Amino acid sequence: MNEQAEAGRPASGAFDEVRLLDTQRAFDSVAADYDGPRGNNELIQRMRTTMWNTVGAELPAGSRLLDLGCGTGLDAVEFARHGYHVVASDWSPEMVARTRARAEDEGVRDRLSAVHLGIQQLFLLGGRFDGVYSNFGPLNCAPDLRAVADECARLVRPGGSLVFSVMGRVCPWEIAHYAARRRFGRAGIRFGKGVREVGMNGHTIWTWYYTPREFYAAFAEHFTLASYRALSLFLPPPYMVDRYRRRPERYERLGRLDDRFGGLPLLRDMGDHFLIVMHRR
């Protein structure tokens, strides 16, 4: 008998399902106001714009895109407005409902369809895509990253692109912020191997953190690494937006350092997130 089952804990597959449901409930609980500071503010929008520009440079308008973890559809609607055809997916049914409503309000329902589909369920999706993108860490919640890579390889045409924004392991701002408050466990939460518990709105989001190279290793069989860069390295993470709002001019200067130096060796391995681009072999 499995030792986990003997201890009264679900076996690993069942335990992954429990974690996934916890994560789904967490995002369902914030869907109604997710376009506020939790899901969009000045620092988040700056990172969003980098993602939009990168996808635009990788894939021309008219391309067919798959959005993994679409949230309330801000990215999907932006791409649909610019002539892309987008299938937006999310594990949270409340987020999917918000995306559908936004697509209707923005008049892009002919180019945007939203489906209730978790990243762990990509085997249920058919069709072929020119590219796949994912913004602000949905892939950090996937229990089997290699399975995601295999499904992306099935869904993306040869030569197609993946553009993913992923939460990294080394965020200097976060380390300094929590260490100064003597919350050393929280300061080092990203360094632990395996899944970590992250609280949100009284719920748990089960999260894996990666270095860019750790992340790419799961995709290396099917994809070449084109580039990666830090997001919010010199700028603080988006949950520290109050700092930015007190001195926006100062932090905009730091943002220009992000833009200029965030793709350099060593520096690109740090930051709140990293933006990684891969190409289908």
N, C-alpha and C positions, 0 to 999 in steps of 0.2 A: 504493500500500500504506500502511496505517495506520502512523504513526511509532512508536507504542507497540509494534506487532507487529514492526517492523523492529528495534527495540532488544531484542527477546526478551521483552517484557513483554506480558501479555494486553491485548487491546482493552478499552475501558472496561466493557462489559457483562460480559465474562469476568472482568475484574479485580474487579468487584463480587461475582461469585460466589465468587471466592477469598476475599475479605474476609468474606463472609457465613459461609463454612465455617470460617474462622479463629475468628470470633465464636462460632459454634455449638460448636466444640471447647472453647473457653474455658469456656463455661457448663456443658457436659457434665462438664468436669473437676472442677467444684466443686459439682455438684448434691447429692452425698451429704451434704455438711456445710454447705449453703448457709443452713440455718436458724440457724446459729451466728452469730458476730460479723460475718461477711462479708455475710450476708443479713438478719440481724435482730439488733438490739441496742437499748438504751434510746433512742438518738437516732433510729434508723431507725423504731422503733415509734411515736415521737412524730409523725414525718412520716406514717406509715401512718394514724394515727388522724385526722389532718387530711384525708387522702384519703377515708377511710370516712365522716366526717361530711359532707364536701362531696357525695359521691355520694348519701348519704341525704337531703340537703337538695334535691338536684336531681331525684331519681327515687324514687317510692314503692316500698315492698316489693311484690313481684309483677312488677316490671318485668323485661324480658329484657335482659341485659347481655352485652357482649362484652369480655373481658379480653385485651388485647394484651401479650404478654410476661409470662405469669402466674407464671413462676418455679416455686416449689414449692407454689403454690396458697394461700398464707396469705390473700391478699385474696379470692380466689374463694370459699374456704370460709367466710370471714366473711360475705360477702354471701349465700351460699346458706343459711347458718344463719338469716339474718334474712328469709328468704322470697323473695329474688330468684332468678331463673332465669339461670344463668351458663354461657356457653360460654367456656372458658378455653383460650387458644392460646399456644404458645411454639415457637420455632425449635429449641430444644434438646430432643431426645427424652428425655434423662434427666430434665429438669425436668418434662416432661409426665408421665412415669412417677411422679414424686414427687407431682404434683398428683392423679393418679388414686388413688394409695394414700391420700393424706390425705382425699380425698373419701369413700373407702370407710371409713376409720377413724372419720370424724366423722359418718357416716350421712347424707350429703347427696348421694349419687349420683343421686337422683331429680331434683335441681335443679341439678346441676353435671356438665357433660361437658367433658372435656379433649381437645384435638386438637393433633397435631403439625403446626403451620402457622406459617410465618414471617410477619412483618408485610409482607414483600414479596410474599406469596402470597395476599393477601386476595381477589384475584379468583376464587380457588377456593371461597370461602365463600358460601353462599346464606342466605336467610332475611332477616328484618327485626328490628332491635333498637331498644329504647327509648333505649339509651345505650351508649357505649363508654368504657372507662377503661383507663389504662395507668400503672403506678406505677414510679418509680425509673429512668426513662430508657431503656426499650426502644426508644422512638421516636428516640433519639439514634443508634441503630445502623441505622436505615432509610436505604438509599442514595438513595431518591427519595421525599421527603416529600410532594411534590405528588401523586404516584400514591397514596400512603396517604390523603390527603385526599379524592381522588376516590372511592376505595373506601369510605371512611367515609360519604360522601354517599350512595352507593348502598345501604349497609347500614342506615343510621339513618333512622327515620321523621321526617317534618317535625315540628319542635318538639323533637326528641330532643336529648340532651346528649352532649358529649364532655368528659371530665375526665381531664386528662393531667398527670402529674408528669414534668418534663423537666429535664435538667441544663443549667444556664445558663452564660453566658459569664463572669459577674463574681461570683466567690466571694471576698470579702475575707479570710476566714479562710485559705483555701488560698494566696492570694497572699502573705499575711504569713508563713505557716508555711514555705513553701519559700524565699521571699526571705531570711528570717532565716538559713537554712542555705546561702545563696548558690547555691541551685539555681534560677537565674533562668529557665532553659528550662522547667523543670517548673512554676514559678510562673505562667508565661504561656501554658501549653499550651492553655487554653480560648480564647485570643484569636485563634489562627490560623484563617484561612479554610480551608474544606474539611475533609476527613477527617483525624483524628489517630489515632495509634497509642497505645493504652493497654494496658499489660501486666496480666495477671492469671493467676497460677498457671502461669507459664511460657508462656502463650499471649498472643495479641493480640486485643483488642477494638477494632474500627474504629469510631470515634466522631466524630459531628458535634456541635458545641456551638452553642447559639442564645441570642439575646436573646428575650424574650417576643414582641416585635413581628416579629422575623425568623421565628419559628416560626409565628405566626398568619398571616403573609403567604401561606403555602402553603395555608391552609384558608379564606381570606377569600372565595373565590368561592362557597362553599357554606354557610359558617357565620358567624354573628355572634359577636363577642367579648363574652362576658358579664362576665368578671372574670379577674384573675390576681393572684397573691401570691407572695412569697418564702417558701421553706422553708429552714430552717437559715441564717438571716442573722446574727442575734446569737448563736445557738448554733453550735458548730463542726460541720463535716461529720461524718457517722457514722463515718468511718474514724479520727477522733480521739476515739473514745469513752472512751479511757483518761483523757483530761482530765476528762470528765464524771464518771467513776467516782471520781476523787480528790476532787472537790468538788461533789457532786451538788446541794447546796442552792444554791450560787452559780450553777450552770448552769441550774437550774430557774428562777431569777429571769431569766436571759437568755432562756429559753424563753418566759416570759410577755411579754417585749418582742417576740419573734417573733409571738406571737399578737395582740398589740395593734397593732403598727406594720407588720407584714409586708405589709399590703395597701395601704400609702400610696404615692402617686407617688414616683418615684425609688427609694425603698427596695425596692419590689416588683420592680424590675429587677435586683436582686442576690440573692445567696444561693447555696447549693450546688445547689438545684433551684428551679424555680418551678412552681406549680400553676395551670393554666390551664383555664378553663371556656368552652366554646363551644356554641352552639345551632344546630341545623340550620334553615336558612331554609325 
